[in-house]
Amino acid sequence: MGNLALKYKIWLETGNNEGILGDGKLKLLKTISETGSLKVALEQHDLSYRKTWDNLRKIEEALGFSVIERQRGGKTGGNTTLTPKGQAIINAFDKFHEKHDNFLKEALKETLDEIKEHI
């Protein structure tokens, strides 16, 4: 029983309850923002190009705007950056976590302690 944990996740979803963007995909977007490279982000998170690209298109389709911008090739190679709206979403999630994580962790700990008392 000592190794039990109670966790939470937050995400954006459509009106049809289809999850489109949560902490996992936000990590990918943050890495793209930090490195300027989709390829590097894929390698760091051990993700496939095809599946990730499909997910990015689904995110953009659901939101109705682009979250990344790609510039192809040339002598120095291409790069990938976040759009201002893409960066704003990351900032909003980060702000949520900064503001609420400590409270939520304490609430989850209290709930887990209560569960452990009764099982």
C-alpha positions as CSV (number, residue, x, y, z in Angstrom):
1,M,0.0,0.0,0.0
2,G,2.9,2.4,0.6
3,N,3.6,2.7,-3.1
4,L,0.2,4.0,-4.1
5,A,-0.2,7.4,-5.6
6,L,-3.1,9.6,-6.6
7,K,-2.3,11.7,-9.7
8,Y,-4.1,14.2,-12.0
9,K,-3.8,15.4,-15.6
10,I,-5.4,18.4,-17.3
11,W,-6.1,18.7,-21.0
12,L,-8.1,20.6,-23.6
13,E,-10.9,18.6,-25.2
14,T,-13.5,19.2,-27.9
15,G,-17.2,19.4,-27.2
16,N,-17.3,15.7,-28.2
17,N,-15.0,14.8,-25.3
18,E,-12.1,14.2,-27.6
19,G,-8.8,15.1,-25.9
20,I,-6.6,17.2,-28.1
21,L,-3.9,18.8,-26.0
22,G,-2.6,18.0,-22.6
23,D,0.6,17.9,-20.6
24,G,2.3,15.3,-22.8
25,K,1.8,17.1,-26.0
26,L,2.7,20.4,-24.3
27,K,6.1,18.9,-23.4
28,L,6.6,18.3,-27.1
29,L,5.6,21.9,-27.9
30,K,7.9,23.2,-25.2
31,T,10.8,21.3,-26.6
32,I,10.1,22.6,-30.1
33,S,10.0,26.1,-28.6
34,E,13.3,25.6,-26.8
35,T,15.2,23.8,-29.6
36,G,13.7,25.3,-32.8
37,S,13.5,21.7,-34.1
38,L,10.7,19.2,-34.5
39,K,13.3,16.5,-35.2
40,V,15.1,17.2,-32.0
41,A,11.9,17.3,-30.0
42,L,10.8,13.9,-31.5
43,E,14.2,12.4,-30.6
44,Q,14.1,13.7,-27.0
45,H,10.6,12.4,-26.4
46,D,11.1,9.2,-28.5
47,L,8.1,9.9,-30.7
48,S,7.4,8.9,-34.3
49,Y,7.3,11.6,-37.0
50,R,4.1,10.4,-38.6
51,K,2.1,10.0,-35.4
52,T,3.3,13.3,-34.0
53,W,2.6,15.2,-37.2
54,D,-0.9,13.7,-37.3
55,N,-1.4,14.8,-33.7
56,L,-0.2,18.3,-34.5
57,R,-2.6,18.6,-37.4
58,K,-5.5,17.4,-35.2
59,I,-4.6,19.9,-32.5
60,E,-4.5,22.7,-35.1
61,E,-7.7,21.6,-36.7
62,A,-9.6,21.5,-33.4
63,L,-8.2,24.8,-32.3
64,G,-8.8,26.5,-35.6
65,F,-5.3,28.0,-35.9
66,S,-1.6,26.9,-36.3
67,V,0.4,26.2,-33.2
68,I,3.7,25.6,-35.0
69,E,5.5,27.2,-38.0
70,R,8.0,25.3,-40.1
71,Q,10.6,26.7,-42.3
72,R,12.2,24.2,-44.7
73,G,15.8,23.5,-45.6
74,G,18.4,25.8,-47.0
75,K,22.1,25.9,-46.1
76,T,21.5,26.0,-42.4
77,G,18.6,23.5,-42.5
78,G,15.0,24.1,-41.5
79,N,13.5,25.0,-38.2
80,T,10.2,24.8,-36.4
81,T,8.9,27.4,-34.0
82,L,5.7,28.0,-32.1
83,T,3.2,30.6,-33.3
84,P,2.3,33.3,-30.8
85,K,-1.0,31.5,-30.1
86,G,0.9,28.2,-29.6
87,Q,3.2,29.9,-27.1
88,A,0.2,31.5,-25.4
89,I,-1.3,28.0,-24.8
90,I,2.0,26.8,-23.2
91,N,2.1,29.9,-21.1
92,A,-1.5,29.4,-19.9
93,F,-0.8,25.7,-18.9
94,D,2.5,26.7,-17.2
95,K,0.6,29.4,-15.3
96,F,-2.1,26.9,-14.2
97,H,0.6,24.5,-12.9
98,E,2.5,27.3,-11.1
99,K,-0.7,28.5,-9.4
100,H,-2.5,25.2,-8.6
101,D,-0.1,22.3,-8.5
102,N,0.9,22.6,-4.8
103,F,-2.8,22.9,-3.8
104,L,-3.8,19.9,-6.0
105,K,-0.9,17.8,-4.7
106,E,-1.9,18.4,-1.1
107,A,-5.5,17.7,-1.9
108,L,-4.5,14.4,-3.6
109,K,-2.3,13.5,-0.6
110,E,-5.2,14.1,1.8
111,T,-7.5,12.0,-0.4
112,L,-5.0,9.1,-0.7
113,D,-4.5,9.2,3.1
114,E,-8.2,8.9,3.6
115,I,-8.4,6.0,1.1
116,K,-5.6,4.2,2.9
117,E,-7.4,4.5,6.2
118,H,-10.3,2.6,4.8
119,I,-8.7,-0.2,2.8
